[in-house]
């Protein structure tokens, strides 16, 4: 059974839901790193970091390679680009919604100003 794009997005967003995994991705933006290097800033064991790396790898967010006895992780940005593109459609939706709200508010304020002006003229 083929994984659909929506299913791939679910896996990516699930992987990104954890702050440790997001921190690992930020670190990998600076370049490839070993498990020991990735584990350094965290109060967790290397096997615990390896579990996070397996989740990131399963989501396609990293690839891993072996050099001698070390395993290095490499950031794979394409799934992040696809997730960003998906979220951008919602950004456009909200931007357009706020633009319509701004226009409606401006129209309401203009009408209210006209009513206030007419009331002032009637009182003179």
C-alpha positions as CSV (number, residue, x, y, z in Angstrom):
1,X,0.0,0.0,0.0
2,X,1.5,3.4,-1.0
3,X,1.7,6.1,1.6
4,X,-0.3,9.1,0.5
5,X,1.0,12.7,0.8
6,X,-1.4,13.4,3.6
7,X,0.0,10.3,5.5
8,X,3.5,11.5,4.9
9,X,2.6,14.9,6.3
10,X,1.1,13.2,9.4
11,X,4.4,11.3,10.0
12,X,6.4,14.6,9.5
13,X,4.2,16.6,11.9
14,X,4.2,13.7,14.4
15,X,8.0,13.7,14.3
16,X,8.1,17.5,14.7
17,X,5.7,17.4,17.7
18,X,8.6,16.6,20.0
19,X,10.9,19.4,21.2
20,X,13.9,17.2,21.4
21,X,13.5,16.1,17.8
22,X,13.0,19.8,16.7
23,X,16.2,20.7,18.5
24,X,18.1,17.9,16.8
25,X,16.9,19.2,13.4
26,X,18.1,22.7,14.3
27,X,21.5,21.3,15.2
28,X,21.7,19.3,12.0
29,X,21.2,22.6,10.0
30,X,24.8,23.3,11.0
31,X,26.0,20.1,9.5
32,X,26.1,16.3,9.9
33,X,26.6,15.0,13.4
34,X,27.2,11.8,15.3
35,X,24.8,10.4,17.9
36,X,27.3,11.5,20.6
37,X,27.4,15.0,19.3
38,X,23.6,15.2,19.1
39,X,23.2,13.7,22.6
40,X,25.6,16.3,24.2
41,X,23.0,19.1,25.0
42,X,20.4,16.7,26.3
43,X,20.1,15.0,29.7
44,X,19.5,11.7,28.1
45,X,21.4,8.7,27.0
46,X,22.7,8.0,23.5
47,X,20.2,5.2,23.1
48,X,17.4,7.6,23.9
49,X,18.7,10.0,21.3
50,X,19.0,7.1,18.8
51,X,15.2,6.5,19.3
52,X,14.5,10.1,18.4
53,X,16.8,9.7,15.4
54,X,14.8,6.6,14.2
55,X,11.6,8.6,14.4
56,X,13.2,11.5,12.4
57,X,14.6,9.0,9.9
58,X,11.2,7.3,9.5
59,X,9.6,10.6,8.7
60,X,12.3,11.2,6.1
61,X,13.6,14.2,7.9
62,X,17.1,12.8,8.3
63,X,19.3,10.2,6.6
64,X,22.0,8.2,8.5
65,X,25.3,6.9,7.3
66,X,28.1,4.9,9.0
67,X,31.7,6.1,9.0
68,X,33.9,3.5,10.8
69,X,32.1,2.9,14.1
70,X,30.2,6.2,14.1
71,X,26.7,6.8,12.7
72,X,26.2,10.3,11.3
73,X,22.9,12.0,10.8
74,X,22.1,14.3,7.9
75,X,19.2,16.8,7.6
76,X,16.8,16.0,4.7
77,X,14.9,19.3,4.2
78,X,12.4,18.2,1.5
79,X,9.8,16.9,3.9
80,X,10.0,20.2,5.8
81,X,9.5,22.1,2.5
82,X,6.4,20.1,1.8
83,X,5.0,20.6,5.3
84,X,5.7,24.4,5.0
85,X,3.9,24.5,1.6
86,X,0.9,22.7,3.2
87,X,0.9,25.3,6.0
88,X,1.2,28.2,3.6
89,X,-2.2,27.4,2.1
90,X,-3.7,28.0,5.6
91,X,-1.6,31.2,6.0
92,X,-3.2,32.5,2.7
93,X,-6.6,31.5,4.1
94,X,-6.1,33.4,7.3
95,X,-4.5,36.4,5.6
96,X,-7.5,36.7,3.2
97,X,-9.9,36.3,6.2
98,X,-8.2,39.1,8.1
99,X,-8.2,41.3,5.0
100,X,-12.0,40.8,4.7
101,X,-12.4,41.5,8.4
102,X,-10.3,44.7,8.0
103,X,-12.5,45.8,5.0
104,X,-15.7,45.1,6.9
105,X,-14.4,47.0,10.0
106,X,-13.4,50.0,7.8
107,X,-16.8,50.0,6.2
108,X,-18.5,49.9,9.6
109,X,-16.4,52.7,11.0
110,X,-17.1,54.8,7.9
111,X,-20.9,54.2,8.2
112,X,-20.7,55.0,11.9
113,X,-18.8,58.2,11.2
114,X,-21.5,59.2,8.7
115,X,-24.2,58.5,11.3
116,X,-22.4,60.6,13.9
117,X,-22.0,63.5,11.4
118,X,-25.7,63.4,10.6
119,X,-26.6,63.4,14.3
120,X,-24.4,66.4,14.9
121,X,-26.0,68.2,11.9
122,X,-29.5,67.4,13.3
123,X,-28.5,68.9,16.7
124,X,-27.4,72.2,15.2
